[in-house]
Amino acid sequence: MNFIDLHCDTASLMLENNQPLLQNNLQVDIKKLQKGDALAQFFAIYIDKNRHKSSYDYSLKMIKNLKKELLLNKESIILCRNSKDLKLAEKSKKIGAFLTIEEGDALEGDLDRLYFFKDIGISAITLTWNYENDLGYPNFEWKYQNRGLKRKGFEAVEIMNSIGMMIDVSHLSDKGFSDVLNHSKSPFLATHSNSRFITNHSRNLSDLMLKQLANSGGVAGLAFSVNFLQDKDIIDSSKLAKIEDMVRHIKHIRNIAGIEVLALGSDFDGITNPVEINNSSEMAKLSDALLKNGFSYNDIERIFFKNALRIIKDVLG
């Protein structure tokens, strides 16, 4: 079955470890995506702003490296900016590659850079990562959950709406989520977040947030980090991320928010725990498990790519 994965950190490891995109020892490469029948992969330009002198400069360095690899492999994978590009890629039997930025500090407070990033092919921005920035506060720790968007965060939402760029709230505080919900005129997404009811982690979404996300036309990508999948009180980041836990989260989210909000956001190459789905070639393990748990083929298609495709069309065109 085709799939669209809304989040991986492969581009970062490719740059840091001088790894190619065609075939590498990471969890995502072209060969694995082809074997897994990927329709599209969203590649995050992940930035830890405390490690780099300039988040903006480092983001450009990573984008340049990833685009170089895309060009080297243009017969197999192609940069996509919207649903039309993805349809053309599919007709040509190529994988669609969407670029996102995971850390609003890449703007360094200059909101005009949103227009620049859109022009060079960035489809979405995760407003915060694990640190406070010019746009808002993260959900890495519970203490920030009541702090929302800053002035520039609200302005960024308006600009992103106007230029057709997706807003990612996966690392944003609860109040920040609420601010985006109330001010965005376009659907938004949480590229890699699970159910807080099942796993009480600050990075996950409450039942209310999931319902609000669904009602806004957004999606939540299921993340494969064991920290976001295990039972509430026994989180051990060294343990195996099990498919049965993924199914449990999917069932709960479907039951309280509907099938239309569900998508995939593996966070491959950004997680350190072992996963029963070892890499992007093995996504069929999850679809098989969902079939065995009573999900219809059509509902699995929604989770695997149709819901993601809907928000791509709605926001990117």
PASEBA-1860 file (N, C-alpha, C; in nm, 3 decimals):
! residues 317
1> MNFIDLHC> 0.083/-0.120/0.000/0.000/0.000/0.000/0.087/0.125/0.000 ~ 0.046/0.224/-0.077/0.116/0.353/-0.076/0.113/0.415/0.064 ~ 0.212/0.499/0.093/0.206/0.577/0.217/0.273/0.712/0.196 ~ 0.228/0.807/0.276/0.293/0.938/0.288/0.338/0.951/0.432 ~ 0.467/0.967/0.452/0.524/0.985/0.586/0.551/1.134/0.606 ~ 0.484/1.192/0.705/0.490/1.337/0.725/0.614/1.385/0.799 ~ 0.698/1.293/0.848/0.815/1.342/0.922/0.926/1.239/0.932 ~ 1.046/1.279/0.892/1.169/1.205/0.922/1.282/1.305/0.937
9> DTASLMLE> 1.386/1.266/1.009/1.502/1.352/1.032/1.623/1.307/0.950 ~ 1.598/1.237/0.844/1.705/1.179/0.762/1.799/1.284/0.704 ~ 1.745/1.398/0.664/1.830/1.501/0.601/1.940/1.548/0.695 ~ 1.910/1.553/0.823/2.010/1.595/0.922/2.124/1.494/0.932 ~ 2.089/1.366/0.942/2.193/1.263/0.953/2.271/1.248/0.823 ~ 2.205/1.269/0.710/2.276/1.266/0.582/2.386/1.370/0.579 ~ 2.355/1.490/0.627/2.453/1.598/0.628/2.564/1.572/0.729 ~ 2.526/1.534/0.850/2.624/1.517/0.957/2.717/1.398/0.933
17> NNQPLLQN> 2.663/1.292/0.872/2.741/1.169/0.856/2.780/1.140/0.712 ~ 2.759/1.240/0.625/2.795/1.227/0.483/2.734/1.102/0.420 ~ 2.603/1.087/0.440/2.531/0.971/0.388/2.455/1.009/0.261 ~ 2.453/0.922/0.162/2.377/0.949/0.039/2.229/0.918/0.059 ~ 2.147/0.967/-0.031/2.003/0.943/-0.022/1.962/0.812/-0.088 ~ 2.036/0.770/-0.189/1.997/0.651/-0.264/1.993/0.526/-0.177 ~ 2.102/0.501/-0.107/2.112/0.383/-0.021/2.209/0.414/0.092 ~ 2.164/0.395/0.215/2.248/0.428/0.330/2.215/0.334/0.445
25> NLQVDIKK> 2.278/0.359/0.561/2.250/0.274/0.677/2.151/0.340/0.773 ~ 2.074/0.435/0.722/1.972/0.503/0.801/1.838/0.431/0.783 ~ 1.733/0.488/0.842/1.601/0.424/0.833/1.526/0.464/0.706 ~ 1.570/0.572/0.642/1.506/0.619/0.520/1.610/0.639/0.410 ~ 1.588/0.578/0.298/1.662/0.608/0.175/1.571/0.573/0.058 ~ 1.615/0.602/-0.062/1.530/0.580/-0.179/1.496/0.433/-0.196 ~ 1.593/0.346/-0.180/1.569/0.203/-0.197/1.464/0.153/-0.098 ~ 1.473/0.198/0.027/1.375/0.155/0.128/1.238/0.213/0.098
33> LQKGDALA> 1.233/0.339/0.056/1.106/0.401/0.021/1.040/0.329/-0.096 ~ 1.119/0.290/-0.194/1.065/0.217/-0.309/1.011/0.081/-0.266 ~ 1.086/0.011/-0.184/1.043/-0.121/-0.137/0.915/-0.110/-0.054 ~ 0.903/-0.002/0.023/0.785/0.018/0.106/0.666/0.075/0.032 ~ 0.683/0.109/-0.096/0.577/0.163/-0.181/0.536/0.304/-0.138 ~ 0.634/0.386/-0.106/0.607/0.523/-0.063/0.552/0.607/-0.177 ~ 0.450/0.684/-0.146/0.400/0.785/-0.240/0.479/0.914/-0.221 ~ 0.503/0.950/-0.094/0.580/1.071/-0.065/0.644/1.062/0.072
41> QFFAIYID> 0.757/1.129/0.087/0.827/1.142/0.214/0.848/1.289/0.243 ~ 0.809/1.332/0.362/0.838/1.467/0.408/0.972/1.463/0.481 ~ 1.069/1.541/0.433/1.202/1.548/0.492/1.213/1.675/0.575 ~ 1.234/1.658/0.705/1.248/1.774/0.794/1.390/1.828/0.792 ~ 1.401/1.959/0.780/1.528/2.027/0.801/1.532/2.056/0.951 ~ 1.586/1.959/1.025/1.584/1.964/1.172/1.702/2.045/1.224 ~ 1.671/2.137/1.317/1.774/2.225/1.372/1.765/2.225/1.524 ~ 1.875/2.192/1.589/1.890/2.214/1.733/1.960/2.349/1.747
49> KNRHKSSY> 1.885/2.453/1.779/1.940/2.589/1.772/2.052/2.614/1.872 ~ 2.062/2.530/1.974/2.170/2.546/2.072/2.303/2.489/2.022 ~ 2.299/2.417/1.911/2.421/2.355/1.857/2.484/2.434/1.744 ~ 2.413/2.533/1.693/2.460/2.602/1.573/2.462/2.753/1.593 ~ 2.563/2.816/1.538/2.577/2.961/1.551/2.460/3.034/1.486 ~ 2.415/2.985/1.372/2.303/3.045/1.300/2.209/2.935/1.252 ~ 2.087/2.931/1.306/1.988/2.832/1.261/1.956/2.851/1.114 ~ 1.951/2.975/1.071/1.920/3.006/0.931/2.028/2.951/0.838
57> DYSLKMIK> 2.153/2.980/0.869/2.264/2.934/0.785/2.269/2.781/0.780 ~ 2.247/2.718/0.896/2.254/2.572/0.900/2.138/2.510/0.821 ~ 2.022/2.573/0.828/1.908/2.521/0.751/1.939/2.527/0.601 ~ 2.000/2.636/0.556/2.034/2.648/0.414/2.136/2.543/0.372 ~ 2.230/2.515/0.461/2.332/2.413/0.432/2.266/2.276/0.415 ~ 2.170/2.244/0.502/2.103/2.115/0.494/2.012/2.106/0.372 ~ 1.943/2.216/0.343/1.857/2.219/0.224/1.940/2.199/0.097 ~ 2.053/2.267/0.090/2.141/2.254/-0.027/2.188/2.111/-0.044
65> NLKKELLL> 2.225/2.046/0.065/2.273/1.908/0.058/2.162/1.814/0.014 ~ 2.042/1.832/0.070/1.931/1.745/0.033/1.891/1.765/-0.112 ~ 1.886/1.890/-0.157/1.851/1.916/-0.297/1.955/1.857/-0.393 ~ 2.080/1.860/-0.352/2.185/1.798/-0.434/2.157/1.649/-0.450 ~ 2.119/1.583/-0.341/2.089/1.440/-0.346/1.963/1.412/-0.428 ~ 1.864/1.499/-0.418/1.743/1.482/-0.499/1.777/1.492/-0.648 ~ 1.863/1.586/-0.682/1.902/1.604/-0.822/1.982/1.484/-0.873 ~ 2.069/1.430/-0.788/2.148/1.313/-0.827/2.059/1.192/-0.854
73> NKESIILC> 1.942/1.191/-0.792/1.852/1.076/-0.803/1.718/1.114/-0.866 ~ 1.723/1.207/-0.961/1.600/1.264/-1.018/1.517/1.162/-1.095 ~ 1.574/1.047/-1.129/1.496/0.943/-1.197/1.409/0.866/-1.099 ~ 1.434/0.884/-0.969/1.363/0.805/-0.868/1.280/0.890/-0.772 ~ 1.322/1.013/-0.748/1.258/1.098/-0.647/1.265/1.243/-0.693 ~ 1.161/1.320/-0.659/1.156/1.458/-0.709/1.094/1.550/-0.605 ~ 1.148/1.671/-0.597/1.094/1.771/-0.505/0.952/1.808/-0.545 ~ 0.861/1.806/-0.449/0.722/1.845/-0.472/0.687/1.966/-0.386
81> RNSKDLKL> 0.606/2.054/-0.441/0.560/2.173/-0.371/0.409/2.172/-0.348 ~ 0.339/2.083/-0.416/0.193/2.080/-0.406/0.141/1.945/-0.456 ~ 0.008/1.930/-0.457/-0.052/1.803/-0.498/-0.034/1.776/-0.646 ~ -0.028/1.882/-0.727/-0.007/1.863/-0.871/0.131/1.803/-0.898 ~ 0.231/1.854/-0.828/0.366/1.798/-0.841/0.367/1.651/-0.801 ~ 0.296/1.620/-0.693/0.294/1.482/-0.645/0.224/1.390/-0.745 ~ 0.117/1.439/-0.807/0.047/1.358/-0.907/0.139/1.330/-1.026 ~ 0.214/1.431/-1.068/0.309/1.412/-1.178/0.419/1.312/-1.140
89> AEKSKKIG> 0.465/1.322/-1.015/0.566/1.228/-0.968/0.513/1.085/-0.971 ~ 0.389/1.069/-0.924/0.328/0.936/-0.921/0.314/0.880/-1.062 ~ 0.271/0.963/-1.156/0.257/0.918/-1.295/0.390/0.875/-1.354 ~ 0.497/0.940/-1.309/0.632/0.908/-1.358/0.698/0.798/-1.277 ~ 0.620/0.740/-1.182/0.671/0.634/-1.095/0.789/0.682/-1.011 ~ 0.780/0.807/-0.966/0.881/0.864/-0.878/0.820/0.891/-0.741 ~ 0.906/0.895/-0.640/0.863/0.930/-0.505/0.861/1.081/-0.492 ~ 0.759/1.133/-0.428/0.753/1.276/-0.402/0.828/1.311/-0.275
97> AFLTIEEG> 0.909/1.415/-0.280/0.984/1.463/-0.163/0.935/1.603/-0.127 ~ 0.880/1.616/-0.008/0.840/1.747/0.044/0.941/1.791/0.150 ~ 0.976/1.917/0.150/1.072/1.971/0.246/0.999/2.051/0.353 ~ 1.037/2.028/0.478/0.983/2.104/0.590/1.097/2.153/0.678 ~ 1.069/2.250/0.762/1.169/2.298/0.859/1.118/2.268/0.999 ~ 1.200/2.201/1.079/1.163/2.166/1.216/1.239/2.258/1.313 ~ 1.188/2.375/1.330/1.238/2.475/1.426/1.222/2.614/1.366 ~ 1.124/2.689/1.419/1.098/2.823/1.369/1.213/2.919/1.386
105> DALEGDLD> 1.314/2.881/1.464/1.430/2.969/1.481/1.510/2.981/1.352 ~ 1.480/2.897/1.252/1.545/2.913/1.121/1.514/3.051/1.063 ~ 1.404/3.111/1.107/1.370/3.246/1.062/1.454/3.352/1.132 ~ 1.503/3.318/1.251/1.580/3.411/1.335/1.506/3.544/1.352 ~ 1.374/3.534/1.365/1.291/3.652/1.390/1.256/3.733/1.267 ~ 1.311/3.697/1.152/1.286/3.771/1.028/1.175/3.699/0.950 ~ 1.052/3.749/0.961/0.938/3.680/0.901/0.938/3.689/0.749 ~ 1.015/3.781/0.691/1.027/3.786/0.545/1.092/3.659/0.491
113> RLYFFKDI> 1.164/3.588/0.578/1.226/3.462/0.535/1.122/3.354/0.505 ~ 1.000/3.371/0.555/0.893/3.278/0.520/0.871/3.276/0.369 ~ 0.871/3.394/0.309/0.852/3.404/0.164/0.969/3.338/0.091 ~ 1.089/3.359/0.142/1.208/3.299/0.081/1.202/3.147/0.090 ~ 1.170/3.096/0.209/1.164/2.951/0.225/1.056/2.890/0.137 ~ 0.943/2.958/0.125/0.838/2.909/0.035/0.890/2.902/-0.108 ~ 0.963/3.005/-0.150/1.015/3.010/-0.287/1.113/2.897/-0.317 ~ 1.189/2.854/-0.217/1.289/2.748/-0.242/1.233/2.608/-0.214
121> GISAITLT> 1.102/2.600/-0.184/1.041/2.468/-0.177/1.005/2.415/-0.041 ~ 1.006/2.500/0.061/0.965/2.455/0.195/0.813/2.454/0.202 ~ 0.756/2.340/0.241/0.611/2.323/0.243/0.549/2.342/0.381 ~ 0.629/2.326/0.487/0.576/2.337/0.623/0.686/2.379/0.718 ~ 0.646/2.443/0.827/0.741/2.477/0.933/0.683/2.435/1.068 ~ 0.762/2.362/1.144/0.729/2.331/1.283/0.766/2.455/1.364 ~ 0.667/2.521/1.423/0.688/2.655/1.479/0.796/2.657/1.587 ~ 0.800/2.555/1.671/0.908/2.543/1.770/0.962/2.401/1.766
129> WNYENDLG> 1.084/2.385/1.816/1.130/2.251/1.850/1.125/2.243/2.002 ~ 1.232/2.206/2.069/1.226/2.186/2.214/1.260/2.310/2.296 ~ 1.281/2.424/2.227/1.320/2.545/2.299/1.226/2.660/2.265 ~ 1.217/2.753/2.358/1.147/2.878/2.329/1.218/2.949/2.214 ~ 1.140/3.011/2.126/1.199/3.091/2.019/1.117/3.218/1.997 ~ 1.142/3.288/1.889/1.073/3.414/1.863/0.924/3.397/1.834 ~ 0.884/3.275/1.803/0.744/3.249/1.766/0.659/3.202/1.882 ~ 0.718/3.126/1.975/0.638/3.073/2.084/0.716/2.982/2.176
137> YPNFEWKY> 0.642/2.894/2.243/0.699/2.806/2.346/0.675/2.660/2.310 ~ 0.768/2.573/2.352/0.759/2.431/2.317/0.675/2.351/2.417 ~ 0.645/2.227/2.379/0.576/2.137/2.472/0.669/2.029/2.526 ~ 0.800/2.050/2.512/0.897/1.952/2.560/0.883/1.931/2.710 ~ 0.852/2.038/2.782/0.829/2.030/2.926/0.690/2.085/2.955 ~ 0.626/2.028/3.057/0.490/2.069/3.092/0.484/2.216/3.134 ~ 0.594/2.270/3.185/0.591/2.405/3.242/0.557/2.513/3.141 ~ 0.574/2.485/3.012/0.546/2.585/2.909/0.405/2.575/2.850
145> QNRGLKRK> 0.326/2.476/2.896/0.201/2.448/2.825/0.101/2.564/2.827 ~ 0.109/2.652/2.925/0.015/2.765/2.933/0.068/2.891/2.865 ~ 0.183/2.880/2.799/0.238/2.994/2.726/0.219/2.972/2.576 ~ 0.161/3.069/2.510/0.122/3.050/2.371/0.213/3.118/2.271 ~ 0.156/3.152/2.158/0.232/3.221/2.053/0.271/3.360/2.098 ~ 0.387/3.403/2.053/0.429/3.542/2.071/0.377/3.625/1.953 ~ 0.400/3.754/1.958/0.351/3.842/1.851/0.397/3.793/1.714 ~ 0.525/3.759/1.704/0.576/3.712/1.575/0.518/3.576/1.537
153> GFEAVEIM> 0.478/3.499/1.637/0.413/3.371/1.608/0.278/3.391/1.541 ~ 0.200/3.486/1.594/0.071/3.518/1.531/0.092/3.571/1.388 ~ 0.193/3.657/1.372/0.221/3.712/1.239/0.266/3.602/1.143 ~ 0.344/3.507/1.195/0.389/3.396/1.111/0.271/3.312/1.063 ~ 0.174/3.289/1.151/0.054/3.213/1.113/-0.018/3.283/0.999 ~ -0.033/3.414/1.009/-0.102/3.491/0.904/-0.027/3.482/0.770 ~ 0.104/3.497/0.776/0.183/3.492/0.652/0.178/3.352/0.591 ~ 0.194/3.250/0.676/0.193/3.112/0.626/0.058/3.080/0.562
161> NSIGMMID> -0.050/3.128/0.621/-0.182/3.112/0.559/-0.187/3.178/0.422 ~ -0.130/3.297/0.414/-0.142/3.376/0.290/-0.059/3.320/0.176 ~ 0.053/3.254/0.207/0.141/3.203/0.102/0.124/3.054/0.076 ~ 0.037/2.988/0.153/0.015/2.846/0.133/0.128/2.761/0.187 ~ 0.158/2.779/0.315/0.260/2.699/0.383/0.195/2.633/0.504 ~ 0.221/2.505/0.524/0.157/2.432/0.632/0.220/2.465/0.767 ~ 0.135/2.475/0.868/0.176/2.503/1.005/0.179/2.371/1.082 ~ 0.295/2.338/1.138/0.312/2.215/1.215/0.322/2.249/1.363
169> VSHLSDKG> 0.233/2.188/1.444/0.226/2.219/1.587/0.280/2.106/1.674 ~ 0.353/2.011/1.617/0.393/1.894/1.693/0.477/1.926/1.817 ~ 0.558/2.028/1.813/0.642/2.063/1.928/0.591/2.187/2.002 ~ 0.473/2.233/1.967/0.422/2.359/2.022/0.344/2.335/2.150 ~ 0.351/2.430/2.243/0.278/2.421/2.370/0.128/2.409/2.347 ~ 0.057/2.364/2.450/-0.089/2.352/2.440/-0.154/2.486/2.410 ~ -0.108/2.592/2.477/-0.164/2.725/2.451/-0.130/2.769/2.309 ~ -0.011/2.736/2.263/0.026/2.767/2.125/-0.064/2.695/2.026
177> FSDVLNHS> -0.094/2.568/2.054/-0.189/2.492/1.972/-0.322/2.565/1.965 ~ -0.371/2.607/2.081/-0.499/2.679/2.088/-0.494/2.808/2.008 ~ -0.381/2.878/2.016/-0.366/3.003/1.941/-0.370/2.978/1.790 ~ -0.301/2.873/1.745/-0.304/2.839/1.603/-0.446/2.801/1.562 ~ -0.512/2.721/1.645/-0.649/2.679/1.617/-0.741/2.798/1.597 ~ -0.726/2.899/1.681/-0.817/3.014/1.679/-0.780/3.120/1.576 ~ -0.658/3.116/1.525/-0.614/3.222/1.434/-0.584/3.176/1.292 ~ -0.556/3.047/1.274/-0.526/3.000/1.139/-0.654/2.989/1.057
185> KSPFLATH> -0.649/3.039/0.936/-0.762/3.027/0.843/-0.750/2.900/0.758 ~ -0.639/2.831/0.770/-0.616/2.708/0.694/-0.603/2.590/0.790 ~ -0.631/2.469/0.743/-0.603/2.351/0.825/-0.455/2.346/0.862 ~ -0.425/2.290/0.978/-0.286/2.274/1.021/-0.265/2.130/1.063 ~ -0.142/2.095/1.095/-0.112/1.955/1.124/-0.013/1.941/1.239 ~ -0.018/1.824/1.300/0.084/1.781/1.396/0.155/1.664/1.328 ~ 0.272/1.688/1.274/0.334/1.589/1.185/0.374/1.460/1.257 ~ 0.408/1.470/1.386/0.451/1.349/1.457/0.412/1.359/1.605
193> SNSRFITN> 0.284/1.331/1.632/0.229/1.335/1.768/0.122/1.228/1.783 ~ 0.113/1.171/1.903/0.019/1.063/1.931/-0.085/1.105/2.034 ~ -0.149/1.007/2.097/-0.256/1.032/2.194/-0.201/1.047/2.335 ~ -0.231/1.160/2.398/-0.189/1.183/2.536/-0.270/1.098/2.633 ~ -0.392/1.062/2.596/-0.474/0.975/2.682/-0.408/0.839/2.698 ~ -0.353/0.786/2.591/-0.287/0.655/2.596/-0.148/0.667/2.658 ~ -0.072/0.767/2.617/0.063/0.789/2.669/0.074/0.933/2.715 ~ 0.080/0.952/2.846/0.073/1.086/2.904/0.207/1.159/2.893
201> HSRNLSDL> 0.238/1.197/2.771/0.361/1.271/2.742/0.322/1.408/2.690 ~ 0.398/1.510/2.729/0.365/1.648/2.690/0.369/1.669/2.539 ~ 0.441/1.584/2.467/0.450/1.595/2.321/0.326/1.540/2.249 ~ 0.246/1.463/2.321/0.126/1.406/2.261/0.008/1.502/2.272 ~ -0.100/1.470/2.203/-0.218/1.557/2.196/-0.331/1.501/2.282 ~ -0.396/1.590/2.357/-0.511/1.550/2.438/-0.629/1.514/2.347 ~ -0.728/1.448/2.405/-0.848/1.415/2.327/-0.913/1.540/2.270 ~ -0.920/1.646/2.351/-0.981/1.770/2.303/-0.901/1.827/2.185
209> MLKQLANS> -0.770/1.827/2.197/-0.686/1.880/2.089/-0.704/1.798/1.961 ~ -0.713/1.667/1.975/-0.733/1.581/1.858/-0.868/1.610/1.791 ~ -0.971/1.629/1.873/-1.103/1.663/1.817/-1.098/1.799/1.747 ~ -1.031/1.895/1.809/-1.021/2.028/1.748/-0.941/2.023/1.618 ~ -0.834/1.945/1.619/-0.753/1.929/1.498/-0.837/1.867/1.386 ~ -0.914/1.765/1.421/-1.000/1.700/1.321/-1.105/1.796/1.267 ~ -1.167/1.872/1.356/-1.273/1.965/1.314/-1.219/2.078/1.226 ~ -1.090/2.107/1.240/-1.028/2.212/1.159/-0.983/2.161/1.022
217> GGVAGLAF> -0.993/2.030/1.001/-0.947/1.971/0.875/-0.803/1.927/0.878 ~ -0.742/1.927/0.996/-0.601/1.892/1.008/-0.578/1.743/1.027 ~ -0.452/1.705/1.040/-0.414/1.566/1.061/-0.304/1.557/1.166 ~ -0.296/1.439/1.228/-0.188/1.407/1.322/-0.115/1.284/1.270 ~ 0.016/1.296/1.251/0.096/1.185/1.203/0.143/1.097/1.318 ~ 0.114/0.968/1.311/0.154/0.875/1.415/0.305/0.864/1.420 ~ 0.363/0.893/1.539/0.508/0.889/1.558/0.549/0.755/1.617 ~ 0.667/0.708/1.579/0.714/0.576/1.621/0.808/0.581/1.742
225> SVNFLQDK> 0.825/0.697/1.803/0.907/0.705/1.925/0.838/0.629/2.037 ~ 0.912/0.543/2.103/0.853/0.463/2.211/0.806/0.552/2.325 ~ 0.869/0.669/2.341/0.827/0.762/2.447/0.685/0.811/2.428 ~ 0.637/0.810/2.305/0.502/0.859/2.275/0.403/0.746/2.253 ~ 0.447/0.621/2.274/0.363/0.505/2.245/0.331/0.419/2.367 ~ 0.419/0.416/2.466/0.404/0.324/2.578/0.292/0.365/2.672 ~ 0.262/0.275/2.767/0.163/0.306/2.870/0.207/0.428/2.949 ~ 0.110/0.495/3.008/0.131/0.624/3.072/0.247/0.627/3.172
233> DIIDSSKL> 0.256/0.526/3.256/0.345/0.537/3.371/0.468/0.447/3.364 ~ 0.492/0.383/3.249/0.606/0.292/3.242/0.696/0.323/3.122 ~ 0.713/0.451/3.094/0.791/0.491/2.976/0.939/0.458/2.995 ~ 0.995/0.385/2.902/1.137/0.350/2.900/1.185/0.371/2.757 ~ 1.267/0.474/2.737/1.305/0.514/2.601/1.397/0.414/2.531 ~ 1.444/0.311/2.602/1.529/0.211/2.539/1.449/0.092/2.487 ~ 1.321/0.087/2.519/1.240/-0.028/2.482/1.195/-0.024/2.337 ~ 1.150/-0.138/2.291/1.103/-0.154/2.154/0.969/-0.083/2.134
241> AKIEDMVR> 0.958/-0.007/2.027/0.830/0.053/1.988/0.750/-0.054/1.914 ~ 0.640/-0.097/1.975/0.565/-0.211/1.923/0.448/-0.167/1.835 ~ 0.421/-0.249/1.734/0.310/-0.222/1.644/0.178/-0.226/1.720 ~ 0.166/-0.315/1.819/0.041/-0.323/1.895/0.011/-0.191/1.967 ~ 0.116/-0.120/2.010/0.094/0.010/2.073/0.054/0.115/1.970 ~ 0.111/0.106/1.851/0.070/0.197/1.743/-0.079/0.178/1.713 ~ -0.121/0.053/1.704/-0.262/0.023/1.675/-0.351/0.075/1.787 ~ -0.305/0.062/1.910/-0.383/0.111/2.024/-0.405/0.262/2.015
249> HIKHIRNI> -0.301/0.336/1.981/-0.314/0.481/1.963/-0.409/0.513/1.847 ~ -0.391/0.444/1.737/-0.475/0.468/1.619/-0.622/0.442/1.652 ~ -0.650/0.332/1.721/-0.788/0.300/1.759/-0.849/0.410/1.845 ~ -0.772/0.455/1.944/-0.825/0.557/2.034/-0.851/0.688/1.960 ~ -0.755/0.729/1.879/-0.771/0.855/1.804/-0.890/0.845/1.709 ~ -0.904/0.732/1.641/-1.020/0.713/1.553/-1.151/0.722/1.631 ~ -1.154/0.660/1.748/-1.278/0.655/1.825/-1.320/0.790/1.880 ~ -1.223/0.876/1.911/-1.262/1.004/1.972/-1.259/1.122/1.874
257> AGIEVLAL> -1.184/1.108/1.764/-1.171/1.222/1.672/-1.204/1.187/1.527 ~ -1.219/1.059/1.496/-1.254/1.019/1.361/-1.134/0.976/1.278 ~ -1.160/0.896/1.178/-1.053/0.840/1.094/-0.983/0.947/1.012 ~ -1.053/1.059/0.983/-0.999/1.160/0.892/-0.880/1.237/0.948 ~ -0.857/1.229/1.080/-0.747/1.305/1.140/-0.616/1.225/1.142 ~ -0.623/1.098/1.111/-0.507/1.010/1.126/-0.417/1.009/1.003 ~ -0.286/1.012/1.030/-0.185/1.003/0.924/-0.061/0.938/0.984 ~ 0.047/0.934/0.908/0.173/0.875/0.953/0.281/0.982/0.961
265> GSDFDGIT> 0.358/0.979/1.070/0.471/1.071/1.086/0.579/1.002/1.166 ~ 0.646/0.907/1.105/0.731/0.809/1.174/0.835/0.870/1.268 ~ 0.895/0.980/1.227/1.013/1.037/1.294/1.134/0.946/1.277 ~ 1.136/0.867/1.170/1.254/0.786/1.141/1.379/0.874/1.134 ~ 1.488/0.818/1.184/1.619/0.884/1.191/1.621/1.001/1.288 ~ 1.512/1.016/1.364/1.509/1.113/1.473/1.482/1.046/1.606 ~ 1.465/0.914/1.602/1.440/0.837/1.724/1.553/0.736/1.743 ~ 1.582/0.707/1.869/1.694/0.618/1.899/1.648/0.479/1.942
273> NPVEINNS> 1.521/0.465/1.979/1.472/0.335/2.023/1.452/0.238/1.906 ~ 1.464/0.109/1.932/1.431/0.011/1.826/1.281/0.013/1.797 ~ 1.246/-0.019/1.673/1.106/-0.017/1.630/1.076/-0.147/1.556 ~ 0.958/-0.204/1.582/0.920/-0.326/1.509/0.913/-0.301/1.359 ~ 0.877/-0.178/1.322/0.888/-0.135/1.182/1.028/-0.075/1.170 ~ 1.123/-0.153/1.123/1.264/-0.114/1.131/1.299/0.009/1.049 ~ 1.232/0.025/0.935/1.263/0.136/0.845/1.147/0.155/0.748 ~ 1.163/0.246/0.655/1.052/0.282/0.566/1.014/0.174/0.466
281> SEMAKLSD> 1.092/0.068/0.457/1.056/-0.043/0.368/0.952/-0.135/0.431 ~ 0.924/-0.117/0.561/0.842/-0.213/0.634/0.707/-0.158/0.680 ~ 0.658/-0.054/0.615/0.531/0.006/0.656/0.414/-0.092/0.643 ~ 0.428/-0.192/0.557/0.321/-0.290/0.539/0.293/-0.368/0.668 ~ 0.391/-0.374/0.758/0.367/-0.440/0.886/0.252/-0.372/0.961 ~ 0.246/-0.240/0.951/0.140/-0.166/1.020/0.006/-0.183/0.948 ~ 0.004/-0.177/0.817/-0.123/-0.196/0.745/-0.178/-0.336/0.767 ~ -0.091/-0.436/0.770/-0.134/-0.573/0.798/-0.195/-0.584/0.938
289> ALLKNGFS> -0.132/-0.519/1.035/-0.183/-0.522/1.172/-0.318/-0.453/1.183 ~ -0.334/-0.343/1.112/-0.463/-0.272/1.114/-0.573/-0.357/1.051 ~ -0.542/-0.427/0.943/-0.640/-0.518/0.882/-0.683/-0.625/0.981 ~ -0.586/-0.682/1.051/-0.616/-0.786/1.149/-0.697/-0.733/1.267 ~ -0.690/-0.601/1.290/-0.764/-0.540/1.400/-0.896/-0.478/1.354 ~ -0.943/-0.517/1.237/-1.076/-0.480/1.194/-1.089/-0.352/1.116 ~ -0.978/-0.288/1.081/-0.985/-0.167/1.000/-1.011/-0.206/0.854 ~ -1.097/-0.130/0.788/-1.124/-0.157/0.647/-1.006/-0.111/0.561
297> YNDIERIF> -1.000/-0.166/0.441/-0.893/-0.126/0.348/-0.900/0.023/0.319 ~ -1.021/0.075/0.305/-1.039/0.217/0.276/-0.991/0.304/0.392 ~ -1.020/0.261/0.514/-0.975/0.338/0.631/-0.823/0.335/0.644 ~ -0.762/0.223/0.611/-0.616/0.215/0.616/-0.555/0.306/0.509 ~ -0.617/0.312/0.393/-0.570/0.405/0.290/-0.578/0.550/0.339 ~ -0.683/0.582/0.412/-0.695/0.718/0.468/-0.579/0.747/0.561 ~ -0.549/0.654/0.649/-0.440/0.672/0.744/-0.306/0.680/0.672 ~ -0.286/0.594/0.574/-0.156/0.581/0.508/-0.126/0.694/0.410
305> FKNALRII> -0.228/0.747/0.342/-0.195/0.855/0.248/-0.309/0.949/0.213 ~ -0.433/0.906/0.220/-0.542/0.990/0.171/-0.565/1.114/0.257 ~ -0.556/1.100/0.388/-0.575/1.216/0.475/-0.462/1.317/0.458 ~ -0.339/1.267/0.447/-0.225/1.357/0.422/-0.240/1.427/0.288 ~ -0.286/1.353/0.189/-0.306/1.412/0.056/-0.412/1.522/0.060 ~ -0.513/1.502/0.144/-0.619/1.604/0.157/-0.564/1.736/0.207 ~ -0.481/1.734/0.311/-0.430/1.860/0.365/-0.325/1.920/0.272 ~ -0.253/1.837/0.199/-0.161/1.889/0.097/-0.240/1.970/-0.005
313> KDVLG> -0.350/1.914/-0.053/-0.435/1.985/-0.150/-0.493/2.111/-0.090 ~ -0.542/2.101/0.035/-0.611/2.215/0.098/-0.518/2.333/0.123 ~ -0.393/2.304/0.158/-0.302/2.413/0.197/-0.202/2.447/0.086 ~ -0.142/2.347/0.027/-0.038/2.372/-0.074/-0.095/2.387/-0.215 ~ -0.214/2.335/-0.234/-0.277/2.344/-0.365/-0.257/2.222/-0.450
END
